[in-house]
Amino acid sequence: MEFKHYSVLLKETIEGLQIKPDGIYVDGTLGGGGHAAQVCGRLDTGHLYGIDQDEAAIGAAAARLSAFGEKVTILRENYRNLKNVLGALGVKKVDGILLDLGVSSYQFDNGERGFSYRCDAPLDMRMDCRQTLSAKQVVNEYSEADLYRIIKEYGEERFAKNIAKHIVRTRLTKPVETTFELNEIIRAAIPAKMRRDGHPSKRTFQAIRIECNGELEVLENSLDEFIDMLNPGGRLCIITFHSLEDRIVKTAFRRNENPCVCPPEFPVCVCGRVSKGTVVTRKPILPGEKELAENSRSKSAKLRIFQRKEE
């Protein structure tokens, strides 16, 4: 299957990285290599490390970036292991890191992966097919209480309780095995007059995917480490597509800019925590009208940027 090469907030992200020709950069969510190709095109003696846990993405990106030869190293890994993976290659510090979170166009458009509610396929949703937990296990093995929590929290779905109840009731007869089977369960759980605002399965599929891949936990546990890996003046650029992702990034950036935990009435800081840098984006950068018209998937995208302090 051909990989779609559209990259969200491409111009804004590349500008935000402030690429140096001799710098070392990391794309922690390589995908089709769209952002990575733009980084490589601005390198002279510099190097890009491209990381992705999806085997298909690795193959597509490798083909796309082959023209850049030794400027690129591609690794099949989860970005949460970035420090250890690069450390094993002798790389301790980098000049920029970018993450384009969520699901790539390839994963959505490849119906067999089970990410899309528009294609009938086995319930899978694994970004890394080597892992054991799949959407099928989440749907069929999680308790009703856990399903409710996931769909409510990660999907921000107002009918989460009813959807969880319908899933559990259905699987008593037979396991829920395909995306279209899950679609029908969700459809039956949402009142007809409330199904007009987009596809009724959108929020629930998103929630199950986030749970299956541990997306929020991985993000939250990685940000401080990424900032620590930046050289003075280095930048971390993160594109989110979900309010919970954006909140995690916003909170981590603010904490690293102002880590002081002293009570506000203290005349001077005594906790000893020192700022690691500056939040470049006080408000997130959003797609422009042209991009929104060309790619509807960019609708919820937000870019935030953090710069490591100069020493």
N, C-alpha and C positions, 0 to 999 in steps of 0.2 A: 504494500500500500504506500502511496506517495505521501510524504510528510508535508503538511502545510507549514509554510515558513513565516507566517505572520507573527510578529513579536510585539506585545503590548508595550506602550510608552517607550518605544525604542529610542527615539531621539532624546527624550528627556532623561532616560537612564544613562545613556552614553555620555551626555553632557555632564550629568551629575557625578559620574565616576572621575572626571577630570584626568583622563588617561595620559600617563607619561610614556613616551616611546620606549624607555628602558625599564618600565615598571613590571611588577608581577601581579597578575589579576586572577581572580577565581570566579567562575560562574558555577554556583552551587546547585543550580537546577537547569542543566544544559538544554534539555528539550531538543528542539530541532536545530539548535545552534544559531538562532537569529541574532541574539544579543552578542554571543561569543564571536561571531563573524565580524561584527562591527568593532569589537574590542581589538581583535587580531589585526584588522586593517589599519589600526592606529599604532601598532607596535613596530619597533625597529629591532632592538636587541632584547626587548622584553619578552615575557612568557605568559601564556594563559593556561590555567588548569581548569578543565571542564569536568564537572561531576554530575552524574545522574544515576539513579538506582534502576531505571527502566532500560532493559536490554535493547528494545526496539529504538528508543531514543538515542542510545549510544551509537547504534549502527548508522542511523540517519545523520546524526551530528558529525560522526567521523567522516562520512562521505562529503558532507558540506564543507568541513574545515580542512580537508586533505590538502588544499592548495597552500595552506599556511605552514605546512611541513613541520619543522622542529620547534616552531613557536608555540605549538599546542601539545598538551598532554591530557588525554581523556581517561577518566577513571570511573568504573562502575561502583558507586558507593552512595550511601545516604549522606547528605551534607552534615548530619549531626556528627559524623566521624571525621570531619574536615581536618581538625588539628592533628589527629594521629596519622591520617593518610598522608598529609603533606609533610609532617615531621619525619615520616619514614623515608621521604624523598629528599630530606635535608632542607626543607623549606619551613622556616619558623615564622617569618613575617611576610606580609603582602601589602600591596599598595591599594588594593580595592577588591571588594567582594560584592557580588550581586546575586539576589534571589528573586526569581519570578515564581511566586507560589501558586498553588492550585493545580489544576489538571491541564496538560498541554492539549492543543487542538488535535494532535495526533491521537491521544488517548480517548478524547471524546468521539472523534470521527471513526475510530476503529471500533466498530460495534461489538466485536467479539470480546472486548475487555470488560464489558458490563458497566462502564461508567455512565453511559447515556440511557435516559429513559425513553429515547426515541427509536432505539434499536432493540429487537428481541434477542437476548443473549443470556448465557449463564450468569448468575450473580457472582461477580468476581471483585472488581474494583481495586485490585492490588496494584500499586505502582511498581512494586518489586515482586515479580512472580516467584521469587525464591522464598518469600515469607509464607507462613502457614495460614494466618488469619485472613479470611476472605469475607466479602459481603454476605455470602451464603451462610457462613457460620454466625455472623452477627445477627442476621434476620432469624435464623432458626434455633439458635442456642442461647441467646441473651434472654434474661427474664423480662417480663412486661415492664417492670419498674426501670430497668436499665435502658430498654428501648425508648421508653417515654423520656427519660433524662437526656439521652443522646439526641433524639429528634427535636426536643424542646430547646436544648442548649446549643447544639451545633447547627441545627436547621432553622432555629427561631420560628418554628412552625406552631401556629396557634391551635391546631387540631392534633397535636402530638399524642395526647392521651388516647384519643379515639383511634388513631392510626396504630399505636402500639397494641391496643386491645384487639383490633381487627387482625393484625399480624399473628398474634398468639392464638386467636380463635381459628384462623385458617390453617395454621401449621399443625393443629391437633389432628386434622384429617390427613394431610400430606405435607411434606416439606415444601417451602417456597423456593423454587429453583431458578426462575428466570426473571429478567427485568420486567417483562410484560405481566407476569403473574403478580409481581409486587405493585406494578402500576394499577392493576385492577383492585387490589386490596386498598391502596391509598385512595383511589377514586371513590370507592364505596364508603370510606370513612369521612369524607369531606362533603358537606352539604352542597347540593347542585348549584345553588346561587353563589357559592363561594369559590367555584372552580373557574371563574372568569379571569382572574388575575394571574395569567401565565399558566404553565403546565402544573397540575396539582402535585406531581411527584418531585418537582425541582428541589424543594427544601429537604425532603426526607432523603433523597438520593445523596445530596450534599452532606447531610449529617452522617449517614452510614459510611460514606467514603472517608470523611475526616476521622471517624472512629477506627475504621479498618486500617488506615495508614498511620495513625497516631500523629497526625499533622500538627496539631496545636502544641502538643507536648514537645515534639522535636524542635519546633520553632522557639518555644519559650526557653528551652534548655541550651540553645545554641548562640543566642544573640550576644551575651556578655563575652563569651569565648571569642566570637568573631571580632568584636571591638578590640579585645586584647591582642589579637593577631595583626592588627593594622599597624603599619609604619606611621611615624609622625606625619600628619596631613593626609593620611589614607582615608578612603571613604567606603562606607557600607550603604548600598542601595537596595531597598527591598520593595517589591511590588506585591501588594496583597489584593485579595478579591472577596474578602469576608470580613465582617465587622469585628469578629473575635480575633482574627489574625491582626488586623490593623491596630486593635487595642493593645495586643501583646507587644507589637513593635513600638508603638507610641510610648507605652509605659517603660519599656527597656531603654529606649533612647533618652527619655527624660531622666531616668535613674542614673544613667551613666554620665549625663551632663551635670546633674546636681545630686551627688550621692550622699550629701550630708544628712545625718539623721538626728542632729542636735535639736532640742526644743527651740521653737522660734524666739523665745524670750532670752536665749543665751546671747550675750553681746559678741562673742567670737566662737568659731567652730572648735570643738574639742574632740570630736569623734575621729578626726584624722583622715576621713575619706576625701579623696581628691578627685576632682572632675577628670574624666578621660577624654573629653572633647565637647563638640558642639552639635546640637540638632540644627541641621541646615534648613530643613523644611518645617517651619512653624505650623503650617497647614500642609496637608498632603498635596502632591501634584496630581492632577486629574487629566484624563484624556481630553483632547480638544474636539471640537465639533466634527472635523474631518475624520479623525480616527473613529469616533463613535458611529459615524455614518458608514464607514468601511468595515468595521468589525464590531458587531453587537456584543461580543464577549468581553470587550474592553469596558463595558458600561460600569462595572463595579470596581474597576482597578484604581488603586491608590499607590503612589510612590512616595516613600519617605527616605531621607538621606541623613546619615550621621558622619561627621568628620572627626577623626582622631586629632587630639591637640598636638600642636607643634612643640617640640622640646628644645 
